[in-house]
Amino acid sequence: MKKIFCTMLLGLLSFAAHSQKGIPPKENTIKTTITNFPGHLEYSSKLASSLKPLAGWTVTPAATGLGKPRMLYLGKKGQLYVTRRDAGDVLMLTDPDKDGKFQNMIRVADFPGVHGITAKDNFMYLCNNNKVLRYPLNEDGTLGKIADTLIKDLPSGGQHANRTMDFGPDGKLYISVGSVCNDCKESDKETAAMLQVDSQTWKRTLYASGLRNTIGFDWHPVTKEMWGVDNGGDTKGDDWPPEELNHIVMNGNYGFPFAYGKKEVDKSREDPVGNTKEGWTQKTMASVMEFPAHSAPIAFAFFENGPNKGDALVCWHGSWNRQNPSGYKVEKIKFDKKGNPTGSEDFLSGFLIGNERFGRPAGVAVGNDAVYISDDASGVIYILKQK
């Protein structure tokens, strides 16, 4: 465990040090950063047995020793694909005897920095910071050896290089591109944004902006509307800005870098050229729900079928800059029949014990009869089933 407290006074005197252009804030503001990395506990079956699933669910480890598994994708025949950004590969896990534990593992692709994954029409799509590749899917679930490079010029990610992507109900590919740094005014309009890609021409357009880092997004199975969870900025204290659940629509601007949450202006920012922060924020979209600052949402997915249809799961990777740690769990966000979020409850918790943790939820895959969660701190895939 390591705690560092850092306070900066921002205002006219410090503005000269900023590379951003605009009118400096009229008032002095204080920025406080608290660095608190909860200590890591080595994974053990005893710790895993202490996890707390939502009532009516069971949780068991389905695979261990996987290094740093990130995003997950369920294949047509029950294969679970796992991207490993640090290892630069994709694994395919299978469970031939259907006992809830993966017996077989095959490396099906090598792609440096691979993170995002999806599939459509017998092709698998993978992306890293700059590229989107397409592989043919073989009958046994393995991937062809030769990939087509569909995109090779996504903006470099800087601080946020973890691209994710998926096909929407309209058949178009959507790619989330995070901000280059903590809260700078982006020079490239394709950063801090959601991109829409025509799957016939592979030409892309800006779908939504002002999204600092929306790694997790999905479409409601009934309304077909896009929702996503956005990571708020750092160096602004323990409790602000909040993490956000946003209803993402075409041409929507969600406030970054001048506002967060329900159009709350970031007073530490300079005014944009030709406007004020308050004036600029008026035309932005407010978040629909807010969650504790620095909890770090990663994956987000809806239940497509069954009694939980229309509810969503979000993996909170966990804070590193909060005096009292937050996140380190999976949360279920409840939606009503009209597709509106109404509340939330813990779906899988217990990774955080005091100021120590033995796991960091990262990826989620929701199947017809099971939910899979990746933990990229201890190298585990968990399976959750309803009793």
N, C-alpha and C positions, 0 to 999 in steps of 0.2 A: 504494500500500500504506500502510495506517495501522494502527499498533499502540497500544493504550491499555491500561494495567494498572490495575486498580482493586480494592482490597481493603477489605472491611467486616468489623468485629467485631460479631457478633450475639449477644444474650443478654438478660439481665434489663434492663440499662440501656437497650438500644435498643428494647425491646418496646413502649414507650409510643408510639413513632413508627409502629407498625404499625396499620393499620385493621382487621386481622383479629382475631376474637375467639377466645379460648381460653387455655390455660395455656402460658406461654412455656417454651422449652427449659430444662432444668435446667443444661445446660452451655453455655459460650460456644462459638460456632462461627465459622469463617472462611469468607467467600464471596469468591471471586476471579473477576473478569471480565477476560478478555483479548480486546480487539477487534482483529481482524486481517482486514481485507478484502484478499484477494489482488488485485493490480492487474489491470485489464482489458486484454487484448490484442484489438485489432480483428480481426474475422474475416477470413480469407483462404483461398483454395483450398489454399494450401500447408499452413496449419495444419490444415485439414480432412483433408488427405491423411495427416497424421501420427496421426490417431486410430487406436486399437487395438481392433478388434472381437474377440470370442471366436473362437478357431480354428475354421475352417469357415464363417465368416460374412464378408460384405463390407459396407462402409458407404460411402454416397455422399450428398451433399446432394441432397434432392429439391425443396427450395424455399428461397429466401433472401430477405432484405429484408422479413421479416414483422413487424418491431417486437418485441413481446413475446408470442409465442405460448405458451399455457399448456396447457390440457387438450385431449385429442384424442378423436375418435370416428369410427369407420369406418362409412360407410353401406353399404347393401345392394349398391350398384352400384360400389363401390370409391371413392366420394367420401371425402375426409378433411375432417372438420369440425374447426375450431380456434377455441377461445375466446381472446379477448384482453381480459383484465380491465382493463388500463390504457386501451385504446382503447374499451372498452365495446361490442364487437361480436363477431360470429361469422363466420368465413370458411368457404367451401366450396371446396376445392381438387380439381381433377380432372386425370387423366392419360389423355387420349383414345387416344394411341398406345401406351400401356403400356410406355414406355421407362424407367420408374422416376423420371421427373421430372415435376412438376406444371406443365402449361402454362397452365391456366386458374384464375382465382381470382374468386369472387363473394362479396360481403358479403351474407349471407342474414338477418341479424338485428342490430338495435341494441338493446342492453340494458346500461345503465350498471353496471359492476362485475361483469359476467357471468364466471363461473368454471366451475361444474359443468355437465356435459352428458351426456345419455343419450337413448335413443329406445326406443319400444315401440308396437306396433300402429299404425304410420303416424302417430305423433306424435313430435315432438322436445321434450324437456324441458330447460330451462335454469334455472340458479339463480345468484343473487348473495347478498349478505350476508343479506338479509331475505326475498326472494321466490323462488317457484318458478313459472315460466311454462310453458305448453304450447302448442306451435305445430303446426298440421297440416303434414304432410310432403307436398309435391307430387311428382308422378311423376318430375320431373327432379331431385329432391333439394333444391330450394329450399324455403323455408318460407313458409307463409301469412302474410299481412300482419297478421292479427289474432290475438293470443295470449290464451288464458285464463289468468287469475291463479288458481292453485290454492292457493297459500300466500302470505301477505303479512306474517306476523308471526314469522318465525324470529328468535331472539335476536340482537341486535347483536353483532358479532364482536369489537369492540375490537382487540386485538393480532392475533387470528386470524380474519380475515373471509372466508377462502377456502373456501367451501362446496363439497363434492363430493357426488354422489349417483349411485345406480344401482338398477336393479330386481334383486331377488334371485330365486332359483329358485322362491320361493313367490308370485311376482307382486307383492310389496309393494315400495314404494319406500323406500330407505334413504338417510338424509342424515347426513353427518358435520358436527358443529358443534364447533369448537375452543374452547379456553378464552379468556376475555376478556382475561386478562393472563398474565404469565409463570408465576406459581405461586400465585395467590390462591385462596382457598376460594370457589368459585363460589356466587353467591346464586340463580342460576337453574338448576334441575336439567337443563334442556335444553342447557346449555353443557358443554364437555369431555365430549361424549357422542355416541352413535350413536342416531339417531332412526329409528323404523319408522313408515311411513305407509301406511294402508289406501288402495289405489288406487281404491276405489269411493266411499268417504265422504270421503277426504282428512283423516281424523282421524289424529293421530299419537300415538305412545306412546314412552316411553323404552325403548330396546332394551338398551343397555349404557352404563356410566358410567365415570368415572375415566380417560378417554382424552384426554390433553392436546390433541393435534391430529393426528388420524388422517385426513389428506387422502387417502391412498391405501388402498383396500380392494377386495377382490374375492372371488369364491367359487370354491373348488377345483372343477374340471370333473367330477371323479369323485365325491368325497364330498359335494359341494354345501355344504361348511362355509365360513363366512366367516373371512377372514384380513385383517389390516391392519397397516400400519407407522405407529408413533406417534413423534412428535417429543418428545424429552426436554426438560427445563427448562434455562434459561440461568442465568448468574451462580453456577455451582457448580463452576467449575474446568474444566480442559482435558478431563478424561477421564471425567467423571461429570455427569449420569446418562447411561446409554447410550440410543441409539435402539433401538426395540423392534419385533419381529415378534410380533403377538398373534393367538391363536386367539379370535375374538370370538363369544361366545355370549350368548343372551338372559339378561338380568339379571346379566351379569358385571360386576364392578367391577375396573378395572385399575390402581387404586392412586393415581392423581393426585388431590390434590396432596401426599399424605403419603408416597408410596413410588413407586419406579421399578424397572424390570427384574424380577428374581426376588425381589420383595417386599423390596427394599432400602429401609429407612426413610430419609427425608430428615431428618437430624438438625437442620437449620437451621430446620425448621418448628416452630410452636407445636403443642402437643397439642390435639386436637379437644375440644370441650366434652363432659365426662362420660366421657372415655376417654383412652387414651394413643395415640401414633402406632403403637407396636408392637401394641397391642391392636386398633386399627382395621384395621391392615394384615393381620391374620390371616385376614380373610374376603375378601381381594382375590385376583385372579387374577395369577399370575406370567407374565412374558413367556416365549415359547418360544425365541426367539433374540435376541441382542443385537449391536449394531453400534457403531462408534466414535461417541462423543458429538459432537453438533452437526453431523452430516453432513447433516441436514435432508431426510428422505424426503418426496417429493411423490407422484408417481403410482405405482401398484402394480397389476399385472395378470398373470393366469395365461395360459399357452399353452392354448388350448382343443383343439387338434388337433395331429397330426403327431408326430414323434419327441420333441419337447420337452413333449408334453402333460402337464399337472400341475405343471410347473415355473413359476416366477413371475419377473417382472422388477420391479425397484424403481429409480426415478430418485432419485439423491442430488443435491439441489440445491447442496449445498456449504456449508461452515461460514463464519461471519463472526466467531466468538468462540472461536477455538482458535489457539494459538501455531503449531502445525504443522497446516495446513489439512487437512480431511478431506472426503470426498464428491467432488463434481464428476465423477460417473461413473454408469453404469447397471450394476447388479449382477443376476446371475441366482441366484435361490434355488432349490436343488434339493430336490424332494420325492420320497419313496418311493411305492410303489404303493398304500400305505395312506393316503396323504395327509399324511404327517408330514415336516417339513423336516429335511434331513440335512446341509446345508452350502451354500456359496455360492462363486461365482467371478465375476470381472469379465466383463461382457458388452460394454461399450463404455467405454473409458477413454482418457486422453490429453488431456482438457480442461484439466487442471492441469499447469502447467510451472513447477516451483520454487514461487515464491510469486506466480505470475501465472496467469490463466486466460482462456480465450477462449470459454468456454461454461458454461452451467448447465442440465443436463437437468431438465426439468419434467414433461412429459406423455409418455404412452406409449399406443400403440394396437397390439394384436397381431392381425394378420390370418392368413389361411390360408397365405400364402406370403411374408409380409414383416412386419417390425416397424418402426413409425414412432416417432421420438423428437423431441420439441420442445425447443429450446434458447431460453429466454426472455432470455438475455443478448445473443446475437448475432442473434436473429431467424431461426433456421434450423430446418427440418424435415429430419431424416436418415432415410434408409431403409436397413434392414439385411436382407440376404437370405442364405440358406444356399447355399453353393457346390454 
